Amino acid sequence: MSTRTFALLLAIVFLLIGIAGFVPSLMQPMHPEHPPLALSANAGQLLGLFPVNVLHSGLHILFGLWGLVASRSMTGAKLYARGVGLIYIVLTVAGFIPGLQNGFGLIPIYGNDIWLHGVIGLIAVYFGWLHRDAVAATTAV
């Protein structure tokens, strides 16, 4: 898989997840033991597993739009993968810190979001720094 394909696929996933965060039938109420949110608009458990709110879902959509634009070039896709990788690794670490688990009351980044952010971050780091895309051989005619 090329880095451009990765960026496009991740963008589509982010857009679908972001939109799903606004679909009431896909949401379940937050568990009472979860850290409280100052921004509780559209807050719930997406698919009963992942805590989200309106800001969280909106950010997923923004990451999706960023990925769509970035996937148009190899340089853009590499920068997107690197940016997503760094941001999501930071979010993973923040998810373990009690004062930051609710993103200062604005966005939930705890529970199942921690491992999901970690997986996304590691895969994005791979495509941003480690993956070598095949270069098409050109021959002069």
DRENTORKOL-3810 file (N, C-alpha, C; in nm, 4 decimals):
REM DRENTORKOL-3810
@n.u->0.0858; n.v->-0.1181; n.w->0.0000; ca.u->0.0000; ca.v->0.0000; ca.w->0.0000; c.u->0.0894; c.v->0.1230; c.w->0.0000
@n.u->0.0546; n.v->0.2194; n.w->-0.0802; ca.u->0.1322; ca.v->0.3433; ca.w->-0.0846; c.u->0.0885; c.v->0.4370; c.w->0.0278
@n.u->0.1731; n.v->0.5325; n.w->0.0566; ca.u->0.1409; ca.v->0.6319; ca.w->0.1598; c.u->0.0196; c.v->0.7141; c.w->0.1174
@n.u->0.0076; n.v->0.7407; n.w->-0.0121; ca.u->-0.1091; ca.v->0.8148; ca.w->-0.0607; c.u->-0.2369; c.v->0.7350; c.w->-0.0392
@n.u->-0.2325; n.v->0.6058; n.w->-0.0632; ca.u->-0.3493; ca.v->0.5207; ca.w->-0.0404; c.u->-0.3834; c.v->0.5160; c.w->0.1078
@n.u->-0.2798; n.v->0.5043; n.w->0.1912; ca.u->-0.3019; ca.v->0.5070; ca.w->0.3363; c.u->-0.3726; c.v->0.6353; c.w->0.3771
@n.u->-0.3232; n.v->0.7492; n.w->0.3292; ca.u->-0.3828; ca.v->0.8783; ca.w->0.3651; c.u->-0.5291; c.v->0.8844; c.w->0.3211
@n.u->-0.5572; n.v->0.8364; n.w->0.2014; ca.u->-0.6949; ca.v->0.8381; ca.w->0.1507; c.u->-0.7848; c.v->0.7464; c.w->0.2333
@n.u->-0.7395; n.v->0.6253; n.w->0.2616; ca.u->-0.8203; ca.v->0.5311; ca.w->0.3404; c.u->-0.8439; c.v->0.5834; c.w->0.4822
@n.u->-0.7390; n.v->0.6369; n.w->0.5448; ca.u->-0.7553; ca.v->0.6914; ca.w->0.6801; c.u->-0.8509; c.v->0.8106; c.w->0.6782
@n.u->-0.8407; n.v->0.8930; n.w->0.5745; ca.u->-0.9313; ca.v->1.0073; ca.w->0.5613; c.u->-1.0763; c.v->0.9610; c.w->0.5534
@n.u->-1.1021; n.v->0.8588; n.w->0.4751; ca.u->-1.2387; ca.v->0.8069; ca.w->0.4613; c.u->-1.2879; c.v->0.7515; c.w->0.5943
@n.u->-1.2011; n.v->0.6784; n.w->0.6640; ca.u->-1.2394; ca.v->0.6241; ca.w->0.7954; c.u->-1.2696; c.v->0.7381; c.w->0.8928
@n.u->-1.1839; n.v->0.8398; n.w->0.8961; ca.u->-1.2083; ca.v->0.9543; ca.w->0.9848; c.u->-1.3413; c.v->1.0222; c.w->0.9516
@n.u->-1.3703; n.v->1.0405; n.w->0.8246; ca.u->-1.4967; ca.v->1.1039; ca.w->0.7860; c.u->-1.6162; c.v->1.0198; c.w->0.8297
@n.u->-1.6096; n.v->0.8896; n.w->0.8083; ca.u->-1.7202; ca.v->0.8017; ca.w->0.8481; c.u->-1.7392; c.v->0.8014; c.w->1.0001
@n.u->-1.6291; n.v->0.7949; n.w->1.0739; ca.u->-1.6376; ca.v->0.7954; ca.w->1.2208; c.u->-1.6907; c.v->0.9302; c.w->1.2692
@n.u->-1.6430; n.v->1.0372; n.w->1.2074; ca.u->-1.6911; ca.v->1.1699; ca.w->1.2467; c.u->-1.8402; c.v->1.1858; c.w->1.2237
@n.u->-1.8875; n.v->1.1415; n.w->1.1100; ca.u->-2.0310; ca.v->1.1482; ca.w->1.0800; c.u->-2.1092; c.v->1.0572; c.w->1.1741
@n.u->-2.0559; n.v->0.9376; n.w->1.2000; ca.u->-2.1237; ca.v->0.8427; ca.w->1.2901; c.u->-2.1436; c.v->0.9017; c.w->1.4291
@n.u->-2.0523; n.v->0.9888; n.w->1.4708; ca.u->-2.0644; ca.v->1.0530; ca.w->1.6023; c.u->-2.1843; c.v->1.1456; c.w->1.6142
@n.u->-2.2480; n.v->1.1774; n.w->1.5015; ca.u->-2.3670; ca.v->1.2622; ca.w->1.5023; c.u->-2.4960; c.v->1.1828; c.w->1.4795
@n.u->-2.4836; n.v->1.0511; n.w->1.4683; ca.u->-2.6006; ca.v->0.9660; ca.w->1.4438; c.u->-2.6479; c.v->0.9085; c.w->1.5773
@n.u->-2.7614; n.v->0.9562; n.w->1.6283; ca.u->-2.8072; ca.v->0.9142; ca.w->1.7614; c.u->-2.8213; c.v->0.7630; c.w->1.7791
@n.u->-2.8630; n.v->0.6917; n.w->1.6748; ca.u->-2.8842; ca.v->0.5474; ca.w->1.6896; c.u->-2.7534; c.v->0.4710; c.w->1.7104
@n.u->-2.6401; n.v->0.5328; n.w->1.6809; ca.u->-2.5103; ca.v->0.4675; ca.w->1.7000; c.u->-2.4484; c.v->0.5013; c.w->1.8355
@n.u->-2.5182; n.v->0.5837; n.w->1.9126; ca.u->-2.4632; ca.v->0.6327; ca.w->2.0399; c.u->-2.5341; c.v->0.5683; c.w->2.1581
@n.u->-2.4581; n.v->0.5461; n.w->2.2632; ca.u->-2.5118; ca.v->0.5036; ca.w->2.3915; c.u->-2.4672; c.v->0.6066; c.w->2.4941
@n.u->-2.5389; n.v->0.6172; n.w->2.6067; ca.u->-2.5001; ca.v->0.7166; ca.w->2.7069; c.u->-2.3610; c.v->0.6898; c.w->2.7636
@n.u->-2.2982; n.v->0.7966; n.w->2.8108; ca.u->-2.1687; ca.v->0.7849; ca.w->2.8781; c.u->-2.1875; c.v->0.7085; c.w->3.0084
@n.u->-2.0856; n.v->0.6350; n.w->3.0486; ca.u->-2.0893; ca.v->0.5669; ca.w->3.1771; c.u->-2.0660; c.v->0.6690; c.w->3.2880
@n.u->-2.1334; n.v->0.6537; n.w->3.4011; ca.u->-2.1195; ca.v->0.7518; ca.w->3.5093; c.u->-1.9777; c.v->0.7618; c.w->3.5650
@n.u->-1.8974; n.v->0.6561; n.w->3.5532; ca.u->-1.7623; ca.v->0.6609; ca.w->3.6089; c.u->-1.6616; c.v->0.7316; c.w->3.5186
@n.u->-1.7019; n.v->0.7693; n.w->3.3973; ca.u->-1.6117; ca.v->0.8398; ca.w->3.3071; c.u->-1.5883; c.v->0.9825; c.w->3.3560
@n.u->-1.4712; n.v->1.0382; n.w->3.3261; ca.u->-1.4436; ca.v->1.1776; ca.w->3.3652; c.u->-1.5496; c.v->1.2722; c.w->3.3072
@n.u->-1.5906; n.v->1.3713; n.w->3.3842; ca.u->-1.6942; ca.v->1.4633; ca.w->3.3361; c.u->-1.6428; c.v->1.5537; c.w->3.2237
@n.u->-1.7356; n.v->1.5969; n.w->3.1405; ca.u->-1.7029; ca.v->1.6863; ca.w->3.0298; c.u->-1.7744; c.v->1.8195; c.w->3.0476
@n.u->-1.7034; n.v->1.9292; n.w->3.0270; ca.u->-1.7661; ca.v->2.0603; ca.w->3.0281; c.u->-1.8488; c.v->2.0781; c.w->2.9005
@n.u->-1.8039; n.v->2.0155; n.w->2.7923; ca.u->-1.8745; ca.v->2.0206; ca.w->2.6645; c.u->-1.9424; c.v->1.8857; c.w->2.6449
@n.u->-2.0677; n.v->1.8775; n.w->2.6869; ca.u->-2.1385; ca.v->1.7490; ca.w->2.6824; c.u->-2.2346; c.v->1.7375; c.w->2.5646
@n.u->-2.2279; n.v->1.8319; n.w->2.4708; ca.u->-2.3156; ca.v->1.8260; ca.w->2.3539; c.u->-2.2848; c.v->1.7015; c.w->2.2722
@n.u->-2.3879; n.v->1.6252; n.w->2.2434; ca.u->-2.3774; ca.v->1.5037; ca.w->2.1631; c.u->-2.2770; c.v->1.4043; c.w->2.2216
@n.u->-2.2602; n.v->1.4057; n.w->2.3532; ca.u->-2.1662; ca.v->1.3151; ca.w->2.4197; c.u->-2.2293; c.v->1.1777; c.w->2.4372
@n.u->-2.1495; n.v->1.0775; n.w->2.4145; ca.u->-2.1955; ca.v->0.9407; ca.w->2.4320; c.u->-2.0870; c.v->0.8435; c.w->2.3941
@n.u->-2.1258; n.v->0.7175; n.w->2.3910; ca.u->-2.0338; ca.v->0.6114; ca.w->2.3545; c.u->-2.0665; c.v->0.5671; c.w->2.2114
@n.u->-1.9809; n.v->0.5987; n.w->2.1173; ca.u->-2.0023; ca.v->0.5577; ca.w->1.9789; c.u->-1.9912; c.v->0.4059; c.w->1.9718
@n.u->-2.0954; n.v->0.3426; n.w->1.9205; ca.u->-2.1045; ca.v->0.1967; ca.w->1.9116; c.u->-2.0926; c.v->0.1298; c.w->2.0488
@n.u->-2.1166; n.v->0.2071; n.w->2.1546; ca.u->-2.1072; ca.v->0.1548; ca.w->2.2901; c.u->-1.9647; c.v->0.1339; c.w->2.3367
@n.u->-1.8668; n.v->0.1790; n.w->2.2590; ca.u->-1.7259; ca.v->0.1518; ca.w->2.2909; c.u->-1.6375; c.v->0.2747; c.w->2.3069
@n.u->-1.6590; n.v->0.3754; n.w->2.2229; ca.u->-1.5661; ca.v->0.4870; ca.w->2.2161; c.u->-1.6321; c.v->0.6172; c.w->2.2590
@n.u->-1.5801; n.v->0.6808; n.w->2.3652; ca.u->-1.6408; ca.v->0.8063; ca.w->2.4095; c.u->-1.6151; c.v->0.9187; c.w->2.3086
@n.u->-1.7217; n.v->0.9887; n.w->2.2718; ca.u->-1.7116; ca.v->1.1017; ca.w->2.1791; c.u->-1.8080; c.v->1.2112; c.w->2.2243
@n.u->-1.7865; n.v->1.3292; n.w->2.1713; ca.u->-1.8814; ca.v->1.4391; ca.w->2.1860; c.u->-1.8770; c.v->1.5192; c.w->2.0558
@n.u->-1.9461; n.v->1.6288; n.w->2.0506; ca.u->-1.9568; ca.v->1.7057; ca.w->1.9269; c.u->-1.8191; c.v->1.7525; c.w->1.8791
@n.u->-1.7328; n.v->1.7961; n.w->1.9696; ca.u->-1.5998; ca.v->1.8434; ca.w->1.9316; c.u->-1.5140; c.v->1.7273; c.w->1.8800
@n.u->-1.5212; n.v->1.6140; n.w->1.9480; ca.u->-1.4463; ca.v->1.4949; ca.w->1.9077; c.u->-1.4871; c.v->1.4526; c.w->1.7661
@n.u->-1.6165; n.v->1.4453; n.w->1.7407; ca.u->-1.6662; ca.v->1.4068; ca.w->1.6086; c.u->-1.6267; c.v->1.5094; c.w->1.5031
@n.u->-1.6335; n.v->1.6367; n.w->1.5387; ca.u->-1.5923; ca.v->1.7422; ca.w->1.4464; c.u->-1.4446; c.v->1.7330; c.w->1.4114
@n.u->-1.3611; n.v->1.7001; n.w->1.5087; ca.u->-1.2182; ca.v->1.6845; ca.w->1.4821; c.u->-1.1917; c.v->1.5652; c.w->1.3907
@n.u->-1.2681; n.v->1.4577; n.w->1.4079; ca.u->-1.2536; ca.v->1.3441; ca.w->1.3171; c.u->-1.2834; c.v->1.3873; c.w->1.1731
@n.u->-1.3863; n.v->1.4673; n.w->1.1564; ca.u->-1.4201; ca.v->1.5160; ca.w->1.0222; c.u->-1.3083; c.v->1.6039; c.w->0.9666
@n.u->-1.2512; n.v->1.6899; n.w->1.0501; ca.u->-1.1396; ca.v->1.7739; ca.w->1.0046; c.u->-1.0178; c.v->1.6900; c.w->0.9653
@n.u->-0.9862; n.v->1.5872; n.w->1.0445; ca.u->-0.8761; ca.v->1.4974; ca.w->1.0087; c.u->-0.9061; c.v->1.4263; c.w->0.8766
@n.u->-1.0319; n.v->1.3928; n.w->0.8543; ca.u->-1.0712; ca.v->1.3303; ca.w->0.7287; c.u->-1.0532; c.v->1.4237; c.w->0.6104
@n.u->-1.0962; n.v->1.5474; n.w->0.6256; ca.u->-1.0810; ca.v->1.6447; ca.w->0.5174; c.u->-0.9338; c.v->1.6723; c.w->0.4889
@n.u->-0.8545; n.v->1.6835; n.w->0.5952; ca.u->-0.7103; ca.v->1.7031; ca.w->0.5809; c.u->-0.6502; c.v->1.5862; c.w->0.5006
@n.u->-0.6898; n.v->1.4654; n.w->0.5337; ca.u->-0.6387; ca.v->1.3478; ca.w->0.4650; c.u->-0.6783; c.v->1.3426; c.w->0.3183
@n.u->-0.8008; n.v->1.3840; n.w->0.2871; ca.u->-0.8438; ca.v->1.3871; ca.w->0.1468; c.u->-0.7556; c.v->1.4806; c.w->0.0650
@n.u->-0.7288; n.v->1.5977; n.w->0.1188; ca.u->-0.6437; ca.v->1.6946; ca.w->0.0494; c.u->-0.5001; c.v->1.6422; c.w->0.0417
@n.u->-0.4498; n.v->1.5882; n.w->0.1529; ca.u->-0.3114; ca.v->1.5414; ca.w->0.1588; c.u->-0.2855; c.v->1.4236; c.w->0.0666
@n.u->-0.3853; n.v->1.3399; n.w->0.0450; ca.u->-0.3658; ca.v->1.2200; ca.w->-0.0360; c.u->-0.3430; c.v->1.2503; c.w->-0.1836
@n.u->-0.3573; n.v->1.3735; n.w->-0.2235; ca.u->-0.3418; ca.v->1.4106; ca.w->-0.3642; c.u->-0.1955; c.v->1.4137; c.w->-0.4084
@n.u->-0.1020; n.v->1.4173; n.w->-0.3116; ca.u->0.0403; ca.v->1.4167; ca.w->-0.3470; c.u->0.1172; c.v->1.3319; c.w->-0.2467
@n.u->0.2319; n.v->1.2811; n.w->-0.2891; ca.u->0.3132; ca.v->1.1995; ca.w->-0.1997; c.u->0.3648; c.v->1.2833; c.w->-0.0825
@n.u->0.4078; n.v->1.4045; n.w->-0.1101; ca.u->0.4568; ca.v->1.4910; ca.w->-0.0030; c.u->0.3460; c.v->1.5202; c.w->0.0972
@n.u->0.2290; n.v->1.5529; n.w->0.0479; ca.u->0.1157; ca.v->1.5793; ca.w->0.1360; c.u->0.0788; c.v->1.4582; c.w->0.2186
@n.u->0.0794; n.v->1.3408; n.w->0.1565; ca.u->0.0448; ca.v->1.2182; ca.w->0.2275; c.u->0.1464; c.v->1.1866; c.w->0.3365
@n.u->0.2754; n.v->1.2066; n.w->0.3069; ca.u->0.3803; ca.v->1.1831; ca.w->0.4078; c.u->0.3632; c.v->1.2786; c.w->0.5255
@n.u->0.3407; n.v->1.4058; n.w->0.4961; ca.u->0.3223; ca.v->1.5041; ca.w->0.6035; c.u->0.1968; c.v->1.4740; c.w->0.6852
@n.u->0.0922; n.v->1.4310; n.w->0.6191; ca.u->-0.0319; ca.v->1.3926; ca.w->0.6883; c.u->-0.0051; c.v->1.2749; c.w->0.7812
@n.u->0.0606; n.v->1.1719; n.w->0.7301; ca.u->0.0899; ca.v->1.0550; ca.w->0.8125; c.u->0.1755; c.v->1.0935; c.w->0.9324
@n.u->0.2744; n.v->1.1778; n.w->0.9119; ca.u->0.3599; ca.v->1.2222; ca.w->1.0221; c.u->0.2816; c.v->1.3038; c.w->1.1244
@n.u->0.1980; n.v->1.3954; n.w->1.0748; ca.u->0.1179; ca.v->1.4772; ca.w->1.1656; c.u->0.0204; c.v->1.3940; c.w->1.2458
@n.u->-0.0520; n.v->1.3052; n.w->1.1778; ca.u->-0.1472; ca.v->1.2172; ca.w->1.2469; c.u->-0.0727; c.v->1.1295; c.w->1.3462
@n.u->0.0420; n.v->1.0753; n.w->1.3045; ca.u->0.1194; ca.v->0.9895; ca.w->1.3937; c.u->0.1587; c.v->1.0605; c.w->1.5216
@n.u->0.2157; n.v->1.1793; n.w->1.5085; ca.u->0.2580; ca.v->1.2541; ca.w->1.6268; c.u->0.1402; c.v->1.2939; c.w->1.7150
@n.u->0.0359; n.v->1.3453; n.w->1.6537; ca.u->-0.0812; ca.v->1.3907; ca.w->1.7294; c.u->-0.1453; c.v->1.2732; c.w->1.8030
@n.u->-0.1593; n.v->1.1611; n.w->1.7365; ca.u->-0.2267; ca.v->1.0472; ca.w->1.7985; c.u->-0.1419; c.v->0.9775; c.w->1.9047
@n.u->-0.0097; n.v->0.9823; n.w->1.8917; ca.u->0.0756; ca.v->0.9304; ca.w->1.9990; c.u->0.0627; c.v->1.0200; c.w->2.1223
@n.u->0.0594; n.v->1.1509; n.w->2.1021; ca.u->0.0401; ca.v->1.2444; ca.w->2.2141; c.u->-0.0965; c.v->1.2205; c.w->2.2791
@n.u->-0.2004; n.v->1.1996; n.w->2.1980; ca.u->-0.3339; ca.v->1.1718; ca.w->2.2527; c.u->-0.3353; c.v->1.0408; c.w->2.3323
@n.u->-0.2597; n.v->0.9428; n.w->2.2864; ca.u->-0.2517; ca.v->0.8153; ca.w->2.3582; c.u->-0.1917; c.v->0.8368; c.w->2.4962
@n.u->-0.0811; n.v->0.9083; n.w->2.5020; ca.u->-0.0167; ca.v->0.9363; ca.w->2.6314; c.u->-0.1096; c.v->1.0185; c.w->2.7197
@n.u->-0.1734; n.v->1.1209; n.w->2.6635; ca.u->-0.2654; ca.v->1.2055; ca.w->2.7412; c.u->-0.3804; c.v->1.1246; c.w->2.7982
@n.u->-0.4233; n.v->1.0205; n.w->2.7276; ca.u->-0.5328; ca.v->0.9369; ca.w->2.7747; c.u->-0.5017; c.v->0.8634; c.w->2.9034
@n.u->-0.3737; n.v->0.8482; n.w->2.9348; ca.u->-0.3317; ca.v->0.7820; ca.w->3.0592; c.u->-0.3153; c.v->0.8791; c.w->3.1753
@n.u->-0.3169; n.v->1.0083; n.w->3.1493; ca.u->-0.2939; ca.v->1.1101; ca.w->3.2532; c.u->-0.4291; c.v->1.1581; c.w->3.3049
@n.u->-0.4594; n.v->1.1308; n.w->3.4337; ca.u->-0.5929; ca.v->1.1611; ca.w->3.4870; c.u->-0.6443; c.v->1.3024; c.w->3.4572
@n.u->-0.5649; n.v->1.4044; n.w->3.4683; ca.u->-0.6125; ca.v->1.5401; ca.w->3.4430; c.u->-0.6373; c.v->1.5711; c.w->3.2969
@n.u->-0.5832; n.v->1.4889; n.w->3.2087; ca.u->-0.5965; ca.v->1.5146; ca.w->3.0655; c.u->-0.6918; c.v->1.4188; c.w->2.9956
@n.u->-0.7439; n.v->1.3196; n.w->3.0673; ca.u->-0.8299; ca.v->1.2185; ca.w->3.0065; c.u->-0.9570; c.v->1.2751; c.w->2.9457
@n.u->-0.9961; n.v->1.3907; n.w->2.9886; ca.u->-1.1152; ca.v->1.4510; ca.w->2.9303; c.u->-1.0791; c.v->1.5770; c.w->2.8517
@n.u->-0.9531; n.v->1.5867; n.w->2.8103; ca.u->-0.9112; ca.v->1.6985; ca.w->2.7261; c.u->-0.9513; c.v->1.8333; c.w->2.7831
@n.u->-0.9236; n.v->1.8538; n.w->2.9122; ca.u->-0.9600; ca.v->1.9766; ca.w->2.9829; c.u->-1.1106; c.v->1.9999; c.w->2.9809
@n.u->-1.1861; n.v->1.8916; n.w->2.9815; ca.u->-1.3317; ca.v->1.8986; ca.w->2.9834; c.u->-1.3952; c.v->1.9173; c.w->2.8470
@n.u->-1.3126; n.v->1.9235; n.w->2.7438; ca.u->-1.3644; ca.v->1.9524; ca.w->2.6105; c.u->-1.3823; c.v->1.8298; c.w->2.5219
@n.u->-1.2984; n.v->1.7293; n.w->2.5400; ca.u->-1.3008; ca.v->1.6153; ca.w->2.4486; c.u->-1.2579; c.v->1.4878; c.w->2.5219
@n.u->-1.3359; n.v->1.3816; n.w->2.5115; ca.u->-1.3001; ca.v->1.2579; ca.w->2.5813; c.u->-1.1905; c.v->1.1807; c.w->2.5073
@n.u->-1.0822; n.v->1.1488; n.w->2.5780; ca.u->-0.9733; ca.v->1.0711; ca.w->2.5189; c.u->-0.9310; c.v->0.9595; c.w->2.6147
@n.u->-1.0266; n.v->0.8897; n.w->2.6697; ca.u->-0.9992; ca.v->0.7836; ca.w->2.7666; c.u->-1.0676; c.v->0.6549; c.w->2.7216
@n.u->-1.0564; n.v->0.5527; n.w->2.8027; ca.u->-1.1210; ca.v->0.4250; ca.w->2.7724; c.u->-1.0648; c.v->0.3624; c.w->2.6458
@n.u->-1.1525; n.v->0.3091; n.w->2.5632; ca.u->-1.1098; ca.v->0.2438; ca.w->2.4395; c.u->-1.0438; c.v->0.3393; c.w->2.3401
@n.u->-1.0643; n.v->0.4694; n.w->2.3586; ca.u->-0.9978; ca.v->0.5664; ca.w->2.2711; c.u->-0.8462; c.v->0.5583; c.w->2.2855
@n.u->-0.7977; n.v->0.5207; n.w->2.4033; ca.u->-0.6530; ca.v->0.5168; ca.w->2.4262; c.u->-0.5866; c.v->0.4171; c.w->2.3316
@n.u->-0.6331; n.v->0.2927; n.w->2.3320; ca.u->-0.5676; ca.v->0.1937; ca.w->2.2457; c.u->-0.5923; c.v->0.2237; c.w->2.0986
@n.u->-0.7115; n.v->0.2748; n.w->2.0653; ca.u->-0.7402; ca.v->0.3082; ca.w->1.9259; c.u->-0.6474; c.v->0.4200; c.w->1.8772
@n.u->-0.6300; n.v->0.5234; n.w->1.9600; ca.u->-0.5389; ca.v->0.6318; ca.w->1.9238; c.u->-0.3962; c.v->0.5790; c.w->1.9086
@n.u->-0.3559; n.v->0.4873; n.w->1.9968; ca.u->-0.2222; ca.v->0.4297; ca.w->1.9879; c.u->-0.2001; c.v->0.3532; c.w->1.8590
@n.u->-0.2969; n.v->0.2719; n.w->1.8204; ca.u->-0.2858; ca.v->0.1941; ca.w->1.6964; c.u->-0.2798; c.v->0.2872; c.w->1.5757
@n.u->-0.3692; n.v->0.3851; n.w->1.5716; ca.u->-0.3689; ca.v->0.4811; ca.w->1.4601; c.u->-0.2358; c.v->0.5544; c.w->1.4550
@n.u->-0.1878; n.v->0.5985; n.w->1.5715; ca.u->-0.0610; ca.v->0.6713; ca.w->1.5780; c.u->0.0560; c.v->0.5889; c.w->1.5276
@n.u->0.0643; n.v->0.4628; n.w->1.5695; ca.u->0.1758; ca.v->0.3776; ca.w->1.5270; c.u->0.1718; c.v->0.3477; c.w->1.3775
@n.u->0.0533; n.v->0.3208; n.w->1.3254; ca.u->0.0417; ca.v->0.2940; ca.w->1.1813; c.u->0.0774; c.v->0.4201; c.w->1.1018
@n.u->0.0316; n.v->0.5347; n.w->1.1486; ca.u->0.0623; ca.v->0.6600; ca.w->1.0790; c.u->0.2120; c.v->0.6905; c.w->1.0859
@n.u->0.2756; n.v->0.6651; n.w->1.1997; ca.u->0.4208; ca.v->0.6841; ca.w->1.2113; c.u->0.4924; c.v->0.5945; c.w->1.1106
@n.u->0.4469; n.v->0.4711; n.w->1.0975; ca.u->0.5077; ca.v->0.3795; ca.w->1.0002; c.u->0.5012; c.v->0.4402; c.w->0.8596
@n.u->0.3825; n.v->0.4847; n.w->0.8182; ca.u->0.3691; ca.v->0.5393; ca.w->0.6833; c.u->0.4372; c.v->0.6753; c.w->0.6687
@n.u->0.4491; n.v->0.7488; n.w->0.7768; ca.u->0.5123; ca.v->0.8806; ca.w->0.7699; c.u->0.6637; c.v->0.8766; c.w->0.7647
@n.u->0.7243; n.v->0.7784; n.w->0.8329; ca.u->0.8698; ca.v->0.7777; ca.w->0.8414; c.u->0.9368; c.v->0.6490; c.w->0.7935
@n.u->0.8737; n.v->0.5354; n.w->0.8097; ca.u->0.9413; ca.v->0.4087; ca.w->0.7844; c.u->0.9098; c.v->0.3457; c.w->0.6488
@n.u->0.7887; n.v->0.3604; n.w->0.6023; ca.u->0.7446; ca.v->0.2970; ca.w->0.4774; c.u->0.8152; c.v->0.3607; c.w->0.3583
@n.u->0.8615; n.v->0.2759; n.w->0.2686; ca.u->0.9242; ca.v->0.3237; ca.w->0.1463; c.u->0.8337; c.v->0.2893; c.w->0.0294
@n.u->0.7820; n.v->0.3921; n.w->-0.0335; ca.u->0.6947; ca.v->0.3714; ca.w->-0.1491; c.u->0.7786; c.v->0.3330; c.w->-0.2704
@n.u->0.7266; n.v->0.2416; n.w->-0.3483; ca.u->0.7949; ca.v->0.2006; ca.w->-0.4706; c.u->0.7948; c.v->0.3159; c.w->-0.5691
@n.u->0.9077; n.v->0.3385; n.w->-0.6290; ca.u->0.9198; ca.v->0.4436; ca.w->-0.7299; c.u->0.9065; c.v->0.3769; c.w->-0.8654
@n.u->0.8157; n.v->0.4282; n.w->-0.9451; ca.u->0.7941; ca.v->0.3708; ca.w->-1.0782; c.u->0.9185; c.v->0.3939; c.w->-1.1647
@n.u->0.9650; n.v->0.2886; n.w->-1.2254; ca.u->1.0812; ca.v->0.2996; ca.w->-1.3132; c.u->1.0393; c.v->0.3668; c.w->-1.4440
@n.u->1.1184; n.v->0.4620; n.w->-1.4862; ca.u->1.0873; ca.v->0.5288; ca.w->-1.6112; c.u->1.1972; c.v->0.4969; c.w->-1.7104
@n.u->1.1578; n.v->0.4753; n.w->-1.8318; ca.u->1.2558; ca.v->0.4461; ca.w->-1.9372; c.u->1.2395; c.v->0.5484; c.w->-2.0482
@n.u->1.3510; n.v->0.5928; n.w->-2.0976; ca.u->1.3467; ca.v->0.6893; ca.w->-2.2090; c.u->1.3232; c.v->0.6133; c.w->-2.3385
@n.u->1.2322; n.v->0.6640; n.w->-2.4153; ca.u->1.1992; ca.v->0.5989; ca.w->-2.5423; c.u->1.2588; c.v->0.6782; c.w->-2.6554
END
